[in-house]
Amino acid sequence: MPIQYDAQGRIFHIQHTVTSMLLSVETLPNGYDTVLFRHFGAPVSPDCLQDEELQRDRWISFDSYHAAYPYALPTAGHGDFRPAQLSVRDKDGINCTLLHYTGYEIYDGKQPLCGLPATYVEQESEAVTLVLLFCDPFTGVTVRSSYTLFEESGAIAVHCSITNNGEYPVTVTKAMSVSITLPGDYDLLHLHGAWARECTVERAPAMHGERVIRSRRGASSHQHNPFAVLLPRGTGEFEGEAFGVSLVYSGSYSITAEQDELDQTRLVAGINEEDFAWPLAVGESFQTPEVVLLYTANGLNDMSQRYHQLYRTHLCRGYWRDRARPVLFNNWEATYFHFNQEKLLTIAKSAAELGAELFVLDDGWFGKRDDDTTSLGDWVEDTAKLPGGLKELSDQIHALGLQFGLWFEPEMISVRSRLYEQHPDWLLCAPNRPMTPSRNQHILDFSRADVQDYMIDTVSDVLRRGGIDYVKWDMNRHFSEIGSAQLSAQQQPGLHHRYILGVYRVMEALTRRHPHVLFEGCSGGGGRLDPGMLFYMPQIWVSDNSDAVARLSIQYGASLVYPPSAMCCHVSAVPNHQVLRVTSLDLRGKVAMSGVLGYQLDPTALSDAERAEIRAQITLYKELRHILSDGTFTRLQSPFEQNVCAWQIVHGDDLLVFAFQTLQIANRLPMKLRLHGLLKGHYQTADHSKTYSSDDLCAHGLVIPFTRPHDQLLGDFSGWMMHCKRVK
Ligand code: GLA
């Protein structure tokens, strides 16, 4: 049994071959029972706690025991002066919730979260769940804190739900999903960025004083991905401990780490507490989003691989989860807003000839949208551009043997739209304040059930009428001056969370109504690259920056937690539209096929040689697609640290190695790229020209010449790829 309760020692042991978590029940000096977070890390036995005295008396230190104890569920207002997980104000406005541990449940499997994305099981044997039960006898608030251990990955998914079982209303002012306290000091690694510059890896000491990764934007955002890792100084890609924290949430969030005065590090993660308060009437409950914790003793790659495995198979869902994702051609950078039916058909026809499987019509097909100042909300095709309507275009695209996809931005509204004329109160706004423009658009109030219902029916209708096979779901502005016309003053502070719950409800309804439609997430590129989105949409447009060199860092950073099968990557035209860089088609193809391959250019504007090269790329990608999407991805060399970036993918007996050089350096020795974790044996190149032993590849390294003229890893912005099979 991977979760055990030792009734004598009062210790819960969440155990796995790669990790242990120990939670002990203790009686506090005030007579309350509580649960302490005693160990998270490598496998141990509960006996390790036997000599550990809890320091109860801290009388001369200005602190009580509260400031020292590693509470499993720390609350505010009791002299635990570190970040709290939960804060509840009672009917008199007093913030003092002391939770009394009252019992536990252990069951096989995992319950779904209601209205929130979460990891799931298909068989009960895939996970086991511990629920700790708490009660505050003064307010009657009860809490269920759940820890689910996944058998295969060793990941532990945590969330809690809070119910007002008292006699008076209360207000939850902070409801984080998880709290962990670890002895010692750690670095904090996270992914920061901006639009077109997502997923930059940054690592710095967590330090005394709070270190916060946060989004106040209403979306998880490009600025900080909702993911962090605590790691000792020596941890690298292949060695050392790491504690991953990944929030399954797409709204405003925070992850706070603080080394306390006794040099323990506490981390809490969940909904951004700055924009949050939730009144709980008697009998009402509140559920936090889920956080997925992952411990490894074997470096960051091992952590990432286990996140990939879990998210690919126990977070992504539905028809497309395990299916080969179609190679798409998207018209955005080919035409922007300026197209007509004939132009689209020429692109689609040409794309079909090159081997594409899906044609995606991006922004500009609806209302009177010839630029970004108008029409969001009016999801009716513009017959000036599409005289035969969506249906006719869809039939024509299908007749070419392609699937047909469409761009939507359902959460947005233009003031210049019919929808705004009809429903000005549907817009999120702070009345009588000037509204800050952002891409000339505003946000629909998705906290309202009538807005949600309208959008479910509207999008559904277009999908059905247009015979649509794929949706690109975009979100191109963040929150400012927000308020909802329908919420009370007490409810307004919860608007950020109410909004995202509404978004999730719409996504759930649409993905259920249209189970065969492939949904792709997007928010100006990677502004909502988060596990919450992956629950509804198995792939995400990682960045609006499609330059191959910039993409190396973005995809490398994203791979810390997101599997390649979730990352959509396009080959685009040169000079690149975001950074003006000119790179070879070969490099662009190799970088893009490291994720889900697509194209975002006008194929009719290419030379015959370029068209032949793209045809060959697509053919190769289709051959290797199952390796690329289902294989084990390993980062070998970081673009943040070196001029050559490399990764490998292993699937069964297949091995793919990719290496990319940014700038050529004169007069240097050939590079030796050490591979990692190969099965013992010999690997032969796909053209049978060379055979390597796994030991040689891992210990000595694969020699990649920089200067041999026939080799492709030569010169600035070059890519190199090798496909081998293990031979018996
Ligand atoms: C966002 C997306 C782009 C494109 C445009 C269209 O920026 O990230 O890929 O769809 O919107 O307006």
Boltz pocket constraint, residues with backbone or C-beta under 6 A from the ligand:
constraints:
  - pocket:
      binder: B
      contacts: [[A, 332], [A, 362], [A, 363], [A, 407], [A, 474], [A, 476], [A, 522], [A, 523], [A, 524], [A, 525], [A, 541], [A, 544]]
      max_distance: 6.0
